[in-house]
Amino acid sequence: MQLEVTATKTSKPSWRTIANLYRDGLRQVFGCGDDELDADLIKALERDVHKAADAPGGWSPHSILEIYCEGGIPNASDIESFEWEGKVHFYYASERWDKVDQYVNQTLRLMGYLHQVYYEPYNGAVVSVDWN
């Protein structure tokens, strides 16, 4: 469902605003809501979300963010298979990352921003975030 919200801010949100929204969205989508059970994810969100220009890896310095997915944050390119009721099923982390993008962009609209963002898997361990 798309909300009809008039943009009131013509400037782009800060990288920190985008980082905080991705942290919130990733926790909502990939967490279970229990601080104790989500402890590894919470630590990873604090440690592994970086301003791209200053990120230690320097993989995508012209993006907004680099998110490292080796220590608790699922990578958007992850695909897992499992068997249930005699059938093989597949789990695509990208489908959940799409929900994170929807959360971030909807929240930006509610905050009055015109600009939108998107995630893109950079490699098997890094997700970059850029302007749409």
Secondary structure as UniProt FT lines:
FT   HELIX           15..30
FT   TURN            35..38
FT   HELIX           39..47
FT   STRAND          49..51
FT   HELIX           52..54
FT   TURN            61..62
FT   STRAND          65..68
FT   TURN            76..77
FT   STRAND          79..84
FT   TURN            85..86
FT   STRAND          87..92
FT   HELIX           93..110
FT   TURN            111..112
FT   STRAND          117..121
FT   STRAND          126..131
//
